[in-house]
Amino acid sequence: AGLAGTGVTPHTLRHTAITWAMQTGKANAWELAGFFGVSPETMQRVYAHHHPDFQKDALRAVSAGGRKL
């Protein structure tokens, strides 16, 4: 595929595709796990932080400073 000697492997391409898909924010980790054949646990552990909404609710709770949301 023209990648010989580049250090790019199928794993690298898959990892990049999953990362880019998460960064779009257009699908949740559960859907992407099924699409890419990755366990939901792996999606959460390895890729979740790439999603634009990652820990959004936790940040809102901390930012509220004890006020009701």
Gaussian input, Z-matrix of N, CA and C with variables (Angstrom, degrees):
# hf/3-21g

backbone

0 1
 N
 C     1     B1
 C     2     B2     1     A1
 N     3     B3     2     A2     1     D1
 C     4     B4     3     A3     2     D2
 C     5     B5     4     A4     3     D3
 N     6     B6     5     A5     4     D4
 C     7     B7     6     A6     5     D5
 C     8     B8     7     A7     6     D6
 N     9     B9     8     A8     7     D7
 C    10    B10     9     A9     8     D8
 C    11    B11    10    A10     9     D9
 N    12    B12    11    A11    10    D10
 C    13    B13    12    A12    11    D11
 C    14    B14    13    A13    12    D12
 N    15    B15    14    A14    13    D13
 C    16    B16    15    A15    14    D14
 C    17    B17    16    A16    15    D15
 N    18    B18    17    A17    16    D16
 C    19    B19    18    A18    17    D17
 C    20    B20    19    A19    18    D18
 N    21    B21    20    A20    19    D19
 C    22    B22    21    A21    20    D20
 C    23    B23    22    A22    21    D21
 N    24    B24    23    A23    22    D22
 C    25    B25    24    A24    23    D23
 C    26    B26    25    A25    24    D24
 N    27    B27    26    A26    25    D25
 C    28    B28    27    A27    26    D26
 C    29    B29    28    A28    27    D27
 N    30    B30    29    A29    28    D28
 C    31    B31    30    A30    29    D29
 C    32    B32    31    A31    30    D30
 N    33    B33    32    A32    31    D31
 C    34    B34    33    A33    32    D32
 C    35    B35    34    A34    33    D33
 N    36    B36    35    A35    34    D34
 C    37    B37    36    A36    35    D35
 C    38    B38    37    A37    36    D36
 N    39    B39    38    A38    37    D37
 C    40    B40    39    A39    38    D38
 C    41    B41    40    A40    39    D39
 N    42    B42    41    A41    40    D40
 C    43    B43    42    A42    41    D41
 C    44    B44    43    A43    42    D42
 N    45    B45    44    A44    43    D43
 C    46    B46    45    A45    44    D44
 C    47    B47    46    A46    45    D45
 N    48    B48    47    A47    46    D46
 C    49    B49    48    A48    47    D47
 C    50    B50    49    A49    48    D48
 N    51    B51    50    A50    49    D49
 C    52    B52    51    A51    50    D50
 C    53    B53    52    A52    51    D51
 N    54    B54    53    A53    52    D52
 C    55    B55    54    A54    53    D53
 C    56    B56    55    A55    54    D54
 N    57    B57    56    A56    55    D55
 C    58    B58    57    A57    56    D56
 C    59    B59    58    A58    57    D57
 N    60    B60    59    A59    58    D58
 C    61    B61    60    A60    59    D59
 C    62    B62    61    A61    60    D60
 N    63    B63    62    A62    61    D61
 C    64    B64    63    A63    62    D62
 C    65    B65    64    A64    63    D63
 N    66    B66    65    A65    64    D64
 C    67    B67    66    A66    65    D65
 C    68    B68    67    A67    66    D66
 N    69    B69    68    A68    67    D67
 C    70    B70    69    A69    68    D68
 C    71    B71    70    A70    69    D69
 N    72    B72    71    A71    70    D70
 C    73    B73    72    A72    71    D71
 C    74    B74    73    A73    72    D72
 N    75    B75    74    A74    73    D73
 C    76    B76    75    A75    74    D74
 C    77    B77    76    A76    75    D75
 N    78    B78    77    A77    76    D76
 C    79    B79    78    A78    77    D77
 C    80    B80    79    A79    78    D78
 N    81    B81    80    A80    79    D79
 C    82    B82    81    A81    80    D80
 C    83    B83    82    A82    81    D81
 N    84    B84    83    A83    82    D82
 C    85    B85    84    A84    83    D83
 C    86    B86    85    A85    84    D84
 N    87    B87    86    A86    85    D85
 C    88    B88    87    A87    86    D86
 C    89    B89    88    A88    87    D87
 N    90    B90    89    A89    88    D88
 C    91    B91    90    A90    89    D89
 C    92    B92    91    A91    90    D90
 N    93    B93    92    A92    91    D91
 C    94    B94    93    A93    92    D92
 C    95    B95    94    A94    93    D93
 N    96    B96    95    A95    94    D94
 C    97    B97    96    A96    95    D95
 C    98    B98    97    A97    96    D96
 N    99    B99    98    A98    97    D97
 C   100   B100    99    A99    98    D98
 C   101   B101   100   A100    99    D99
 N   102   B102   101   A101   100   D100
 C   103   B103   102   A102   101   D101
 C   104   B104   103   A103   102   D102
 N   105   B105   104   A104   103   D103
 C   106   B106   105   A105   104   D104
 C   107   B107   106   A106   105   D105
 N   108   B108   107   A107   106   D106
 C   109   B109   108   A108   107   D107
 C   110   B110   109   A109   108   D108
 N   111   B111   110   A110   109   D109
 C   112   B112   111   A111   110   D110
 C   113   B113   112   A112   111   D111
 N   114   B114   113   A113   112   D112
 C   115   B115   114   A114   113   D113
 C   116   B116   115   A115   114   D114
 N   117   B117   116   A116   115   D115
 C   118   B118   117   A117   116   D116
 C   119   B119   118   A118   117   D117
 N   120   B120   119   A119   118   D118
 C   121   B121   120   A120   119   D119
 C   122   B122   121   A121   120   D120
 N   123   B123   122   A122   121   D121
 C   124   B124   123   A123   122   D122
 C   125   B125   124   A124   123   D123
 N   126   B126   125   A125   124   D124
 C   127   B127   126   A126   125   D125
 C   128   B128   127   A127   126   D126
 N   129   B129   128   A128   127   D127
 C   130   B130   129   A129   128   D128
 C   131   B131   130   A130   129   D129
 N   132   B132   131   A131   130   D130
 C   133   B133   132   A132   131   D131
 C   134   B134   133   A133   132   D132
 N   135   B135   134   A134   133   D133
 C   136   B136   135   A135   134   D134
 C   137   B137   136   A136   135   D135
 N   138   B138   137   A137   136   D136
 C   139   B139   138   A138   137   D137
 C   140   B140   139   A139   138   D138
 N   141   B141   140   A140   139   D139
 C   142   B142   141   A141   140   D140
 C   143   B143   142   A142   141   D141
 N   144   B144   143   A143   142   D142
 C   145   B145   144   A144   143   D143
 C   146   B146   145   A145   144   D144
 N   147   B147   146   A146   145   D145
 C   148   B148   147   A147   146   D146
 C   149   B149   148   A148   147   D147
 N   150   B150   149   A149   148   D148
 C   151   B151   150   A150   149   D149
 C   152   B152   151   A151   150   D150
 N   153   B153   152   A152   151   D151
 C   154   B154   153   A153   152   D152
 C   155   B155   154   A154   153   D153
 N   156   B156   155   A155   154   D154
 C   157   B157   156   A156   155   D155
 C   158   B158   157   A157   156   D156
 N   159   B159   158   A158   157   D157
 C   160   B160   159   A159   158   D158
 C   161   B161   160   A160   159   D159
 N   162   B162   161   A161   160   D160
 C   163   B163   162   A162   161   D161
 C   164   B164   163   A163   162   D162
 N   165   B165   164   A164   163   D163
 C   166   B166   165   A165   164   D164
 C   167   B167   166   A166   165   D165
 N   168   B168   167   A167   166   D166
 C   169   B169   168   A168   167   D167
 C   170   B170   169   A169   168   D168
 N   171   B171   170   A170   169   D169
 C   172   B172   171   A171   170   D170
 C   173   B173   172   A172   171   D171
 N   174   B174   173   A173   172   D172
 C   175   B175   174   A174   173   D173
 C   176   B176   175   A175   174   D174
 N   177   B177   176   A176   175   D175
 C   178   B178   177   A177   176   D176
 C   179   B179   178   A178   177   D177
 N   180   B180   179   A179   178   D178
 C   181   B181   180   A180   179   D179
 C   182   B182   181   A181   180   D180
 N   183   B183   182   A182   181   D181
 C   184   B184   183   A183   182   D182
 C   185   B185   184   A184   183   D183
 N   186   B186   185   A185   184   D184
 C   187   B187   186   A186   185   D185
 C   188   B188   187   A187   186   D186
 N   189   B189   188   A188   187   D187
 C   190   B190   189   A189   188   D188
 C   191   B191   190   A190   189   D189
 N   192   B192   191   A191   190   D190
 C   193   B193   192   A192   191   D191
 C   194   B194   193   A193   192   D192
 N   195   B195   194   A194   193   D193
 C   196   B196   195   A195   194   D194
 C   197   B197   196   A196   195   D195
 N   198   B198   197   A197   196   D196
 C   199   B199   198   A198   197   D197
 C   200   B200   199   A199   198   D198
 N   201   B201   200   A200   199   D199
 C   202   B202   201   A201   200   D200
 C   203   B203   202   A202   201   D201
 N   204   B204   203   A203   202   D202
 C   205   B205   204   A204   203   D203
 C   206   B206   205   A205   204   D204

   B1=1.4605
   B2=1.5152
   B3=1.3165
   B4=1.4518
   B5=1.5144
   B6=1.3239
   B7=1.4646
   B8=1.5242
   B9=1.3251
   B10=1.4624
   B11=1.5259
   B12=1.3157
   B13=1.4546
   B14=1.5140
   B15=1.3288
   B16=1.4715
   B17=1.5183
   B18=1.3235
   B19=1.4612
   B20=1.5225
   B21=1.3316
   B22=1.4639
   B23=1.5223
   B24=1.3161
   B25=1.4595
   B26=1.5259
   B27=1.3259
   B28=1.4656
   B29=1.5338
   B30=1.3273
   B31=1.4681
   B32=1.5317
   B33=1.3214
   B34=1.4657
   B35=1.5218
   B36=1.3207
   B37=1.4660
   B38=1.5265
   B39=1.3264
   B40=1.4670
   B41=1.5239
   B42=1.3188
   B43=1.4645
   B44=1.5284
   B45=1.3141
   B46=1.4638
   B47=1.5234
   B48=1.3224
   B49=1.4657
   B50=1.5259
   B51=1.3248
   B52=1.4636
   B53=1.5258
   B54=1.3213
   B55=1.4670
   B56=1.5189
   B57=1.3214
   B58=1.4647
   B59=1.5269
   B60=1.3334
   B61=1.4651
   B62=1.5281
   B63=1.3176
   B64=1.4686
   B65=1.5262
   B66=1.3223
   B67=1.4588
   B68=1.5226
   B69=1.3241
   B70=1.4638
   B71=1.5210
   B72=1.3370
   B73=1.4552
   B74=1.5169
   B75=1.3259
   B76=1.4639
   B77=1.5203
   B78=1.3265
   B79=1.4627
   B80=1.5187
   B81=1.3130
   B82=1.4664
   B83=1.5275
   B84=1.3091
   B85=1.4625
   B86=1.5243
   B87=1.3239
   B88=1.4665
   B89=1.5319
   B90=1.3350
   B91=1.4648
   B92=1.5253
   B93=1.3151
   B94=1.4576
   B95=1.5231
   B96=1.3246
   B97=1.4655
   B98=1.5259
   B99=1.3207
   B100=1.4559
   B101=1.5159
   B102=1.3120
   B103=1.4622
   B104=1.5276
   B105=1.3328
   B106=1.4617
   B107=1.5299
   B108=1.3374
   B109=1.4580
   B110=1.5193
   B111=1.3230
   B112=1.4638
   B113=1.5235
   B114=1.3084
   B115=1.4606
   B116=1.5294
   B117=1.3330
   B118=1.4687
   B119=1.5329
   B120=1.3252
   B121=1.4706
   B122=1.5303
   B123=1.3185
   B124=1.4695
   B125=1.5202
   B126=1.3195
   B127=1.4715
   B128=1.5233
   B129=1.3156
   B130=1.4628
   B131=1.5277
   B132=1.3152
   B133=1.4683
   B134=1.5287
   B135=1.3426
   B136=1.4643
   B137=1.5243
   B138=1.3390
   B139=1.4574
   B140=1.5282
   B141=1.3127
   B142=1.4730
   B143=1.5225
   B144=1.3221
   B145=1.4667
   B146=1.5260
   B147=1.3287
   B148=1.4640
   B149=1.5295
   B150=1.3248
   B151=1.4694
   B152=1.5239
   B153=1.3410
   B154=1.4675
   B155=1.5297
   B156=1.3194
   B157=1.4663
   B158=1.5258
   B159=1.3249
   B160=1.4604
   B161=1.5224
   B162=1.3021
   B163=1.4667
   B164=1.5346
   B165=1.3212
   B166=1.4674
   B167=1.5248
   B168=1.3197
   B169=1.4637
   B170=1.5258
   B171=1.3313
   B172=1.4685
   B173=1.5255
   B174=1.3122
   B175=1.4633
   B176=1.5245
   B177=1.3283
   B178=1.4682
   B179=1.5221
   B180=1.3196
   B181=1.4659
   B182=1.5208
   B183=1.3077
   B184=1.4650
   B185=1.5255
   B186=1.3127
   B187=1.4639
   B188=1.5202
   B189=1.3308
   B190=1.4629
   B191=1.5237
   B192=1.3138
   B193=1.4654
   B194=1.5160
   B195=1.3138
   B196=1.4553
   B197=1.5222
   B198=1.3271
   B199=1.4718
   B200=1.5204
   B201=1.3217
   B202=1.4598
   B203=1.5177
   B204=1.3182
   B205=1.4679
   B206=1.5013
   A1=111.24
   A2=116.84
   A3=119.31
   A4=114.45
   A5=117.59
   A6=120.81
   A7=112.44
   A8=117.12
   A9=120.53
   A10=110.03
   A11=115.18
   A12=120.65
   A13=115.21
   A14=117.80
   A15=120.74
   A16=112.63
   A17=116.80
   A18=119.85
   A19=112.40
   A20=117.11
   A21=121.56
   A22=107.93
   A23=115.87
   A24=121.99
   A25=109.24
   A26=117.87
   A27=119.31
   A28=111.81
   A29=116.95
   A30=120.46
   A31=110.46
   A32=117.01
   A33=121.11
   A34=110.73
   A35=116.60
   A36=120.64
   A37=111.19
   A38=116.59
   A39=120.56
   A40=110.60
   A41=116.75
   A42=121.66
   A43=110.46
   A44=116.86
   A45=121.20
   A46=110.98
   A47=117.44
   A48=120.93
   A49=111.31
   A50=117.37
   A51=120.70
   A52=110.27
   A53=116.77
   A54=120.77
   A55=110.49
   A56=117.35
   A57=120.93
   A58=111.03
   A59=117.24
   A60=120.27
   A61=110.81
   A62=117.20
   A63=120.47
   A64=110.79
   A65=117.23
   A66=121.34
   A67=112.75
   A68=118.36
   A69=119.82
   A70=111.36
   A71=116.67
   A72=120.31
   A73=113.44
   A74=117.94
   A75=121.56
   A76=113.59
   A77=117.34
   A78=121.45
   A79=107.83
   A80=115.45
   A81=118.00
   A82=110.30
   A83=115.26
   A84=121.34
   A85=111.69
   A86=117.61
   A87=121.53
   A88=110.76
   A89=116.66
   A90=120.77
   A91=111.36
   A92=116.26
   A93=119.98
   A94=111.78
   A95=117.33
   A96=120.47
   A97=109.89
   A98=116.48
   A99=120.43
   A100=112.72
   A101=116.46
   A102=121.10
   A103=111.67
   A104=116.33
   A105=120.83
   A106=113.61
   A107=117.49
   A108=120.37
   A109=113.21
   A110=115.27
   A111=122.40
   A112=107.03
   A113=118.21
   A114=119.74
   A115=110.12
   A116=116.89
   A117=119.41
   A118=112.04
   A119=116.78
   A120=120.07
   A121=111.15
   A122=116.30
   A123=119.86
   A124=110.58
   A125=116.69
   A126=119.64
   A127=109.87
   A128=116.63
   A129=120.66
   A130=111.20
   A131=116.25
   A132=121.15
   A133=112.81
   A134=117.09
   A135=120.46
   A136=113.16
   A137=117.42
   A138=119.23
   A139=116.12
   A140=118.88
   A141=121.07
   A142=113.25
   A143=117.40
   A144=119.33
   A145=112.83
   A146=117.64
   A147=120.57
   A148=112.45
   A149=117.48
   A150=120.78
   A151=109.49
   A152=118.36
   A153=120.57
   A154=114.02
   A155=117.95
   A156=120.84
   A157=112.72
   A158=117.79
   A159=121.50
   A160=110.47
   A161=116.52
   A162=125.80
   A163=113.50
   A164=116.36
   A165=121.26
   A166=111.34
   A167=117.22
   A168=120.30
   A169=111.49
   A170=116.58
   A171=119.68
   A172=110.35
   A173=117.55
   A174=121.34
   A175=110.97
   A176=116.68
   A177=120.23
   A178=110.35
   A179=116.94
   A180=120.62
   A181=111.23
   A182=117.13
   A183=120.81
   A184=110.19
   A185=117.26
   A186=121.80
   A187=112.50
   A188=116.88
   A189=120.28
   A190=111.49
   A191=117.30
   A192=120.93
   A193=113.94
   A194=118.10
   A195=121.67
   A196=113.80
   A197=117.26
   A198=120.34
   A199=109.07
   A200=116.45
   A201=120.53
   A202=109.20
   A203=115.71
   A204=120.43
   A205=110.80
   D1=15.77
   D2=178.12
   D3=77.27
   D4=15.01
   D5=-177.56
   D6=-106.81
   D7=0.99
   D8=-178.34
   D9=-58.44
   D10=133.28
   D11=178.16
   D12=81.39
   D13=-0.17
   D14=-178.62
   D15=-92.55
   D16=-16.50
   D17=-175.00
   D18=82.92
   D19=-1.55
   D20=178.20
   D21=-84.38
   D22=126.40
   D23=-178.74
   D24=-118.24
   D25=167.26
   D26=174.01
   D27=-55.75
   D28=-35.95
   D29=177.75
   D30=-61.94
   D31=-43.17
   D32=178.65
   D33=-60.37
   D34=-44.67
   D35=-179.51
   D36=-64.57
   D37=-42.11
   D38=179.17
   D39=-64.47
   D40=-45.99
   D41=179.16
   D42=-59.01
   D43=-44.02
   D44=179.30
   D45=-64.08
   D46=-43.47
   D47=179.91
   D48=-62.18
   D49=-43.14
   D50=179.27
   D51=-65.62
   D52=-43.22
   D53=179.30
   D54=-60.30
   D55=-48.05
   D56=179.99
   D57=-62.47
   D58=-40.50
   D59=179.02
   D60=-62.54
   D61=-41.16
   D62=177.68
   D63=-64.77
   D64=-40.71
   D65=-177.08
   D66=-64.35
   D67=-24.95
   D68=179.14
   D69=-68.34
   D70=-28.77
   D71=-178.03
   D72=72.91
   D73=9.05
   D74=-175.59
   D75=-89.68
   D76=-7.47
   D77=177.14
   D78=-143.38
   D79=150.29
   D80=178.81
   D81=-86.93
   D82=167.53
   D83=-176.05
   D84=-60.78
   D85=-35.17
   D86=-179.56
   D87=-61.94
   D88=-47.68
   D89=179.25
   D90=-63.63
   D91=-44.18
   D92=-178.80
   D93=-67.26
   D94=-33.63
   D95=176.74
   D96=-58.99
   D97=-45.92
   D98=178.51
   D99=-65.53
   D100=-41.55
   D101=-178.54
   D102=-63.92
   D103=-44.40
   D104=-176.56
   D105=-91.10
   D106=-3.94
   D107=179.66
   D108=70.35
   D109=37.20
   D110=179.62
   D111=-114.39
   D112=145.64
   D113=179.31
   D114=-67.95
   D115=148.42
   D116=176.10
   D117=-56.91
   D118=-33.33
   D119=178.88
   D120=-64.97
   D121=-40.58
   D122=177.54
   D123=-66.42
   D124=-41.18
   D125=178.07
   D126=-58.88
   D127=-44.07
   D128=-178.73
   D129=-66.49
   D130=-45.10
   D131=-175.26
   D132=-72.31
   D133=-39.90
   D134=-170.27
   D135=-101.34
   D136=-35.34
   D137=-168.66
   D138=-116.63
   D139=-16.26
   D140=-172.36
   D141=-57.17
   D142=-34.86
   D143=-176.99
   D144=-66.59
   D145=-10.10
   D146=177.65
   D147=-83.23
   D148=-15.57
   D149=-178.40
   D150=-74.61
   D151=135.90
   D152=-177.90
   D153=-60.16
   D154=-23.82
   D155=-179.30
   D156=-95.17
   D157=9.76
   D158=-177.62
   D159=-56.28
   D160=123.52
   D161=178.38
   D162=58.63
   D163=24.43
   D164=179.52
   D165=-58.44
   D166=-46.47
   D167=-178.44
   D168=-66.97
   D169=-37.20
   D170=177.50
   D171=-64.47
   D172=-41.95
   D173=178.45
   D174=-63.03
   D175=-42.02
   D176=178.08
   D177=-61.22
   D178=-42.32
   D179=-179.00
   D180=-64.17
   D181=-43.14
   D182=179.76
   D183=-69.03
   D184=-39.74
   D185=-178.81
   D186=-67.61
   D187=-23.12
   D188=-178.61
   D189=-69.48
   D190=-18.15
   D191=176.92
   D192=57.09
   D193=40.16
   D194=177.84
   D195=88.70
   D196=-7.80
   D197=176.94
   D198=-77.10
   D199=150.83
   D200=175.97
   D201=-68.29
   D202=138.40
   D203=179.02
   D204=-87.88

